[in-house]
Amino acid sequence: MTMKGALIFSDFSRAGTVVARDVDEGYRLDDPVVVIDSRKAVQGAVFVALPGERTDGHRFVGEVFAAGAAWAVVSRQWFAEHGEAHQGEGRRFLVADDPVAAFQQLAAAYRERFDIPVIGIGGSNGKTTTKEMVAAVLSTSFNVLVTQGNFNNHLGVPLTLLQMRRDTEVAVIEMGINHPGEMEFLASLVRPTHGLLTNIGHEHLEFFGSLDGVADAEAALFRYLEAHGGAAFVNEDDHRLAAAGTTLSRKTGYGMQPGAGRAWWAENIGADRVGRVSFTLSSESGVRQPVAMRFVGRHNVINAVAAAALGAHFGLDPALIANGLGSLQPAKGWKRMELFDDGETVVLNDTYNANPDSVRFALDTLAAIECRGRRIAVLGDMLELGDNSAIEHEGIGRYIRELPIDACLAYGDDARLICREAGDRCAGHFETMDALRQFLSNYVQPGDALLFKGSRGMRLELAADNLIKQKQQHTI
């Protein structure tokens, strides 16, 4: 069925050219508003109707047109069954066999219109924090587009690319993967000119199988940069990344200390009472720049050095780099080492996600906090570890026994193993969120410092937020 206002494509990448022309009284895709959430549709927007786990975007086609959308990207099957009922003045359809692939191809076609530096950021841990640090540093001198939140997958990346504008000077794109082959695909969309991988860790082992599998999948970003003349920034402290970077033609090495291949490193690392870090940014060219940050945890220093290396590559003065890093504050809602400190109780809310490496980083941070009470770790299941799940959870329990941590509370089926291996440090295992929250209400005392850490699916932020709310009400 062909109707007025419908453009049907077998190769949807051509749609970018069609929509970019004047198609309706001066409407252009020069500054596109492309949305996949019907609630964000505005005048002239392109709405992509995507199938989802809970609902189907095709259900809202009528609503987005009523809100002023100019185009709807829909599936061929839906259009054949429902397109005629949605015809109307100013309503146009882009019809494709697969709206997800159409969305991605449209973003790739749009990306080709920009001849600017595009920085791809991947790795196992710290991607979002590093991305924010890079953007904060570069924003001191450039108009920067940066991935919002955690929009780093096969849908978030194209959505970010479609937000580039004519005045965008640099784009910083977070690239998250959980299956082999995904980095190659994201790189084909992003076409990065620069890139870095934060580290290689125990992420999504259910799908990657081993750390070597993780490294090979993530290093596809390096391989893309090498094949296209791009510049890579290599964490030389990570031996798998250092190995992957040995054959790169254009690379800048960095680390936590001076050494072979490191152009940038950190010295004099310190922290205040609640763990906010400071260090001296140092380089082989003689730079010695003090940096004071608002981020908690020594593990964030390597992320800051990576951002500094990028800033220097783009010609920024060390003092300007330090200002960018020092001005950045962890955004509320990140759930990545969010700090609550009311003078009596310290709470580290690091509940966005968890794997064995990030849990150890977080436990190290808790152990370093100065407090007059107890250091309490509230830990949930680490998901997507596959056959490694039991041994990794047990390892966390043994790690707790090595640290000055007074108590461990465990939530979830797998976290039971943490509690078992933690021995007398275990203060309780909880199967329901209500039970955990009730226990914390009576257990936490003034002077205590707590860490909340678990995989996103465990929703441990509910316990952290509940405790913080109680403390705030107590101080009012």
N, C-alpha and C positions, 0 to 999 in steps of 0.2 A: 504494500500500500504506500503510495506517495501522495503527500498532501502539501499544500502551500505552507512555507515556513519550515519544512523539514529537510535536513541535509543528511544523507546516509553515506557512511564511509566504511570501506573495508580496511583501509589504512588510515587510522585516525590521526596520525601525525599531520596529515594534510589539513585537518580541521583548524589548526593554529593559524594557517595562512588565510583561510576563509574568514574566520571570525575576526582576524586582525584588520580586514578591510572595513570600510564604512558599510555597515549592513542595515542600519536602521536610524535614519535621521541623525547621522553624525556619531552614533555610538561606535567606539573603537575599543580594541583590546590593548591599546597602548598602556593604560593603567587598569588592568583587569581586576575585578572583584570576583574571584572564583571561590565558591563556598561548597562544602559538603555537609554542612549543618543548616538545615532549612530555616532555623531560627535566626540565622545571620544574613539571610537574603536581603539585599537592598536594591534600590533603583539601578537598573542596568547590569545586575549581577549575572554571572554564569553559575547555575546550580548543577552539580553533578550528583545524580541519584545513585547512591551506592548501596548495595545489599549489605546488611549488617547482621550481627548475631541476635540482636533484640528487635530490630525493625528494618524496614526497607525504605530507602530514600524515595522510591517511586510513589510512596503513599502521600508525599507532601508536594508533589509537582504543582497541584492547584494552588496551594498556599504560597509557594515562592513566586509564582506568576502574579498572584494578588498583591504580593509585597513589592512588585516592580521588577522582578528578574526579567532579563531579556532573552536568555537562553536556558534550556534544560538539556543536559546530557543524559540520555536514557538508553535502555537496552532495546534491541530490535524487537524482542518478544513483547515487551511491555507496550512499545509504540504500536505494534500491530493490533494489540487488544484494546488499548485505552487512548491512543493518540488523538483520534478524532474527537473524543469527548472533551479534550483539553485545548482544542483549537480556539484562537481568539486573536484580536488585533494586537500586534507587538509581541506575540508569543512565538518563539522559534525553538526548534529541536535539533540537536545533534544526535544522531542515532548510530549506535555502535553495538557490535556483538557483545562486548564486555565493557561496561562503563568504567571499571577500575583501570583497565589497560588504556582506555580512551583518556582518562584523567591524567595518567602518567605520561602518555605520549603528548598530550597538550602542554604539560609542564616542560617536557624536554624540548619541544619546539619553541616555547617561550624563552627558555634558558638560552637558546642559541642566539637570541637577539642582543645579548649583553656581552661586551668585551671588557670584562672587569675581573679583578682577582676574586676567585671563589675558593674559600678554605673549607675543606672537608675534615671533620673531626670524628674519629671512631675510637675503638678500644673497649676493653672490658669494664673498667671502673673509672668514674670521674669524668665521663664525656660531657655531661651537662654543666658541671662546674667549670671545666676547662673551656667549654664553649663560651660561657658567660665571661670568664676572665679574658679570653682573647678579644671578645667584643668590647669589653670595658676598656682595654688597652687601646685598641684601634679606634674606638669612638672618640678618643681625645684629639684625633686629627682627621678622621674620615667619617662620611655618612655611611653607617654600617647597617646592613640587614642581618639579623640573627634569628636562628630558629627559636620560636617561642615555646616555652615549657619543654615537653619531651616529645615534640612532633618530629620524631627522627626515623620513622619507619616508611614502608612503601606508600603510605598515604600522607604522613606528615611532611616528608621531604618534598613531594611535588607541591603540596599546599604552600610550603615556604618559598619554593622557587617562584611560584606565581605571585608572590608579594614583592618581588623586585620591581623597582621603579626607575625612571629615567635619571633620577638624582642619586641612585644607589652607587656608591663608590667601591664598596667591598661587601661580599656576602660571606657569612660564617654559618655553615650548615652542619648540624649534628647528624651523624649517620649510624643508626643502631641496627644490629643484625642479631638473629638468633638461629639461622639456618645457613648451611654452606651455600655459596652462590649469591647470597643477597648483597654482599658488598659490591660484587661486579655489577649487579643490576643498578644499585643506587648510584654508583660512580658513573654509569652510562647516562643517568638523568642529570646528576649534579655537574658532571664534567669539571671536577676540581682542578684548579691551577696550583694549589698548595694543599698540603694535608699533614695531619699528625694522628698517631695512634697513642692513646694515653698509656696503655699497658696491656698485657695478656694475662688473664686470670680465669678463675673457675666459673665462667658464665655459660649458661645453657648447655651444660655437658650432656644433657639428655639428647641433644641434637648434634653437637660437635664431637662428642665421644671422648676427647682428650684435650689437654692443653695444646698439644701440637696441632690438633684439628682447629682449635680456636685461633691459633697463630696463623695458620694457613688461610683461614677464612678472612680474618681481619687484614692480613697483609695484602689482600687484593687491592686495597687502597694504594699501597706503595707501588704495586705492579702497574696500576693505571697511571700514576704520576710519572713513572719511569717511561712508560710507553708513549706518553703525550708531552714530554718535556717539562713536567711539573716539578715543584720543589717540595721536598719532604722534610719534616722535623722529627728526629728520631730520639726516643727515650733510650739512651745508651745504658741506663741502669737495668733495663729489662733485657735479659740475654736473648730472648726469642726475637724481640724487635731489633736489637742490635745486629743479630744474624741476618734478619730480613733486610736490613738497611745497608749491608756491606756492598751490594752491587749498585746502589743508587748513584746516579751521576750528579744530582743536585740535592744535597742534604745538609742539614744543620743538626749537629748532635747536642744534647743537653742532659743534665743529670742532677743528682743531689750533692755531688762532690766533683772536684776536678779529676780529670783522667783522660785517657786517650779518646779522641773523637768528640770531646765535649767542648763546644764553644761557649756554653753558658752553664752555670751551676749555682748552688746556694751555699752560703757559709753563715756561721754564727746563728744558727736556727734556734729560736726561743719561743716561748709562749707565756701568756699572762695567766692569771689565776684560773680562768675557765677554759683555757686552751686556745685562745686566739693567737695566731702565729705571726712571727716576724722573722726576717732573715736579711742577709746581705746578698744582693744579686751581683754575681761576679762573672767576668768573662775573660777569655784568653787575651783580649785586647787591653785589659787593665781596668775595666769598669768595676767599681765597688760602690753599689748603690743600696742604701738601706731601704727596706720595704716593710711596712707594717700593715697587716691585713685584718679584716673583720671576720675571716673564716676560722673555724675551729678545726684543729687537727693537723698534725705534722704531715700527714699524707697529702694535704692540699698544697704543700710547698712545691712539689714537683709539677703540679698543674700550673702554678704561678710562673715557674721558670719556663715552662713550655710557652705560655702566653707572652712572656718577656722576649723569648727568642723570636717569636713571630713579629712582635712589635719592633724589635731591632731590625729585622729583615726589611720591614717597611719604612725604615729610616727614622723611627721615633727616638728621641733623646731618653736616656735612662731615667731622668727625673720625671719625665712625662709618663713613662711606663709605670714607675712607682706610684704616681698619682692615680693612674687608671686602676691599678690593682688595689690601692688603698681605699678608693672611693666605692668599690663594689661591695654591696651588702647582700648576703643571701636573702633571696626574696621569700616573703611569707608564702607558704603553700608549696615550697619546693620539697619539704620533708627530707632534706639532705643536710644533716647536721644543723638543723634549726636550733637555736640556743634560746632557752628561757632561763632567766636568772633574776629572782626576786630578792636576792640578798640572803635568803635562807635556803632555798632549794634550787639546784641546777638541774635542768632537764635538756638532754640532747635528743631531739626528735629526728632520727635518721631512718625513717620507715618507708622511704620511697621504694627501695628494693634491697636485696641482699644476696650475696654469694660468699663463699668462704673467705676470699681475700678482703672484701669490703667489711665483713664482720670483724675480722682481725684488726683492720685499720681502726674501726670504730671502738673496739675494746681497748686498743692502745691509747686512744684519745681519752676514754673514760679513766683509764688507769693513771693518766698524767694530770688529771684535774685536781686542784687543791680543794679539799673540803674538810670540814670538821666532823662530818658524819660518816655515813657509809657510801661506798661506791656500789651501785646496784645496776646490773645488766638485765634488761627485760628483752628476751630474744624469742622470735617466732621462727617458724619453719623457713628454710632456704629451699625454694622450689626449683624445678627443672634441672636437678642434678643427676637424674637417671640412676644408673646402677651405682654411682658414687655417693648417693645420698646418705646412707647410713654411716659410712666411714668419715665423711666430711662433717656431719653433725657431731659425731663422737670426738673428732679432732678439735672442734670448737670447745667442747666441754673440758678437754684436757688443757687447752690453751688458757682457759679461765683460771685454772689452778696455778698457772705460772705467773699470774699478774696480781697486783694488789687490788683485787676486786673482792668485795666482801660478800656479795650475794648475787645469785642468778635466779631469775624467774623465767620459766619456759612456757610457751604457748603454742600448741599444735601437736600433731601426732609425731612428726619427726623431731621436733624440739625436745621431746621426752628424752632422747638419747643425749642431748646436750646436758640436760639436768642430771642424768645418771652418771655421766663421766665427770661432771663438775664436783661430785662427791658432796662433802659437807658444805660447799658453797651454794648448793641448790637450796633455795628457800621455798620452792613450790613449783609444781607443774599444773597447768590449767587447760582445760578442754573447751571452755566457753569464754567469750569476751566479758560477759557479765561477771563471771567469777573472778577474772583477773582484775577488772576495774574495782570490784568491791574489796578485794584483798589489798590493792594498792592504797585505797582510801584510808585504811587503818594501819598500813605497814610503814608508809613513808613518814619520816620525821624531819624536823628542821635540821638543816646542815647536810642532808643527803644529796648525792649527785646520782642521777639516773640516766641511763642510755636505753632508748627504745630502738630496736633494729630487727627487721624481718622482711621477707619478700612482700611485694606489693599486694599479692593475693591474700595475705594474712590480715590486712587492715589494722595493723598495730597502732596506726595513728589515732584510732578511736580511743585507745587506752591512754596514749600520751596526751591527746587534746583534753580528755576528761580530767586527767590529773592537773594539767596546767590551768584549766578553768576553775577547779577547786582552789588552787593556790591563789589565783587572781581574786576570787571572791573573798578569800580569807583576808587579803590585804586591803580590800576596799573598806 
